[in-house]
């Protein structure tokens, strides 16, 4: 394209989608003061990490990297995830082809017992056979669902079959990454499962 990665994303996706806070380097959008801190970094930066990418590798790359460093509100995340749910279509504009979205969100190597899509995580293979304690994410998500869980405590998951986008933003690593309660208590899938249980109750009432 002849333009920097972050500029292309801003011009082709974030801006036309109306995602006002979304992108790398939140200070460029006057958004830094709205961001909760992640971790008190005692090893690398020796300061409180706030408004700057938590991942050390992405930080060394200036905060713009393919592996980490995107900031935004839950509302902006919902926009782009809804676009994926709708097969690349949002507000009358086709941002990605339906085939591209389907390829990105499909399990690529099921024969190798590998559940991953292209850039997206997928439920465990045979996820519906597990209990909440052992499933990933919630046991009742559809096989077509997809999402991503972040090291700092973030989680986003879209389920086209149920027309559901679930977003959970937290700062698990504050004040330290040794805080593992979010994993030990299985908080993110547990909250997600509540929505599916509500769907089940709604179906029972319909009958």
FENKA-V949952 format. One record per residue. RES is the residue in one small letter. SS is DSSP state (H for helix, E for strand, L for the rest). PSI is psi in whole degrees, -180 to 180 (none if undefined). Layout:
res=RES ss=SS psi=PSI
res=RES ss=SS psi=PSI
This chain:
res=x ss=L psi=-18
res=x ss=L psi=11
res=x ss=L psi=155
res=x ss=L psi=149
res=x ss=H psi=-52
res=x ss=H psi=-33
res=x ss=H psi=-40
res=x ss=H psi=-46
res=x ss=H psi=-42
res=x ss=H psi=-46
res=x ss=H psi=-35
res=x ss=H psi=-24
res=x ss=H psi=-66
res=x ss=H psi=-48
res=x ss=H psi=-52
res=x ss=H psi=-26
res=x ss=H psi=-14
res=x ss=L psi=24
res=x ss=L psi=87
res=x ss=L psi=-27
res=x ss=L psi=-10
res=x ss=L psi=140
res=x ss=E psi=-175
res=x ss=L psi=162
res=x ss=L psi=73
res=x ss=H psi=-20
res=x ss=H psi=-26
res=x ss=H psi=-13
res=x ss=H psi=17
res=x ss=L psi=42
res=x ss=L psi=-8
res=x ss=H psi=-38
res=x ss=H psi=-13
res=x ss=H psi=1
res=x ss=L psi=130
res=x ss=L psi=152
res=x ss=L psi=155
res=x ss=L psi=-67
res=x ss=L psi=149
res=x ss=E psi=103
res=x ss=E psi=109
res=x ss=L psi=-4
res=x ss=L psi=-42
res=x ss=L psi=-57
res=x ss=L psi=-20
res=x ss=L psi=45
res=x ss=E psi=174
res=x ss=E psi=126
res=x ss=L psi=112
res=x ss=L psi=127
res=x ss=L psi=17
res=x ss=L psi=145
res=x ss=L psi=135
res=x ss=L psi=-38
res=x ss=L psi=126
res=x ss=H psi=-40
res=x ss=H psi=-44
res=x ss=H psi=-34
res=x ss=H psi=-41
res=x ss=H psi=-24
res=x ss=L psi=12
res=x ss=L psi=13
res=x ss=L psi=-1
res=x ss=L psi=108
res=x ss=L psi=154
res=x ss=L psi=-13
res=x ss=L psi=-18
res=x ss=L psi=167
res=x ss=L psi=2
res=x ss=L psi=134
res=x ss=E psi=153
res=x ss=L psi=169
res=x ss=L psi=166
res=x ss=H psi=-36
res=x ss=H psi=-44
res=x ss=H psi=-39
res=x ss=H psi=-40
res=x ss=H psi=-35
res=x ss=H psi=-51
res=x ss=H psi=-33
res=x ss=H psi=-36
res=x ss=H psi=-35
res=x ss=H psi=-41
res=x ss=H psi=-43
res=x ss=H psi=-36
res=x ss=L psi=22
res=x ss=L psi=36
res=x ss=L psi=1
res=x ss=E psi=134
res=x ss=E psi=128
res=x ss=L psi=40
res=x ss=L psi=-2
res=x ss=E psi=135
res=x ss=E psi=107
res=x ss=L psi=-36
res=x ss=L psi=149
res=x ss=L psi=152
res=x ss=H psi=-38
res=x ss=H psi=-38
res=x ss=H psi=-47
res=x ss=H psi=-42
res=x ss=H psi=-40
res=x ss=H psi=-44
res=x ss=H psi=-33
res=x ss=L psi=12
res=x ss=L psi=148
res=x ss=L psi=128
res=x ss=L psi=-35
res=x ss=E psi=60
res=x ss=H psi=-31
res=x ss=H psi=-24
res=x ss=H psi=12
res=x ss=L psi=33
res=x ss=E psi=118
res=x ss=L psi=-9
res=x ss=L psi=147
res=x ss=L psi=-160
res=x ss=L psi=99
res=x ss=L psi=-11
res=x ss=L psi=149
res=x ss=E psi=158
res=x ss=L psi=164
res=x ss=L psi=158
res=x ss=L psi=144
res=x ss=L psi=134
res=x ss=L psi=32
res=x ss=H psi=-34
res=x ss=H psi=-7
res=x ss=H psi=-5
res=x ss=L psi=158
res=x ss=L psi=170
res=x ss=L psi=-38
res=x ss=L psi=-27
res=x ss=L psi=-8
res=x ss=L psi=165
res=x ss=L psi=120
res=x ss=L psi=-110
res=x ss=L psi=148
res=x ss=L psi=-21
res=x ss=L psi=7
res=x ss=L psi=152
res=x ss=L psi=161
res=x ss=L psi=-20
res=x ss=L psi=-5
res=x ss=L psi=162
res=x ss=E psi=161
res=x ss=E psi=-153
res=x ss=E psi=140
res=x ss=E psi=135
res=x ss=L psi=152
res=x ss=L psi=-35
res=x ss=L psi=-3
res=x ss=L psi=5
res=x ss=L psi=160
res=x ss=E psi=131
res=x ss=E psi=137
res=x ss=E psi=133
res=x ss=E psi=139
res=x ss=E psi=95
res=x ss=L psi=-34
res=x ss=L psi=-37
res=x ss=L psi=2
res=x ss=L psi=50
res=x ss=E psi=132
res=x ss=E psi=123
res=x ss=E psi=125
res=x ss=E psi=129
res=x ss=E psi=113
res=x ss=L psi=124
res=x ss=L psi=172
res=x ss=L psi=72
res=x ss=L psi=-35
res=x ss=L psi=7
res=x ss=L psi=129
res=x ss=L psi=-4
res=x ss=L psi=150
res=x ss=L psi=-9
res=x ss=L psi=-12
res=x ss=L psi=109
res=x ss=L psi=16
res=x ss=H psi=-35
res=x ss=H psi=-31
res=x ss=H psi=-48
res=x ss=H psi=-35
res=x ss=L psi=-4
res=x ss=L psi=42
res=x ss=H psi=-47
res=x ss=H psi=-50
res=x ss=H psi=-32
res=x ss=H psi=-43
res=x ss=H psi=-42
res=x ss=H psi=-41
res=x ss=H psi=-28
res=x ss=H psi=-40
res=x ss=H psi=-42
res=x ss=H psi=-36
res=x ss=H psi=-36
res=x ss=H psi=-38
res=x ss=H psi=-43
res=x ss=H psi=-44
res=x ss=H psi=-38
res=x ss=H psi=-41
res=x ss=H psi=-39
res=x ss=H psi=-40
res=x ss=H psi=-34
res=x ss=H psi=-34
res=x ss=L psi=none
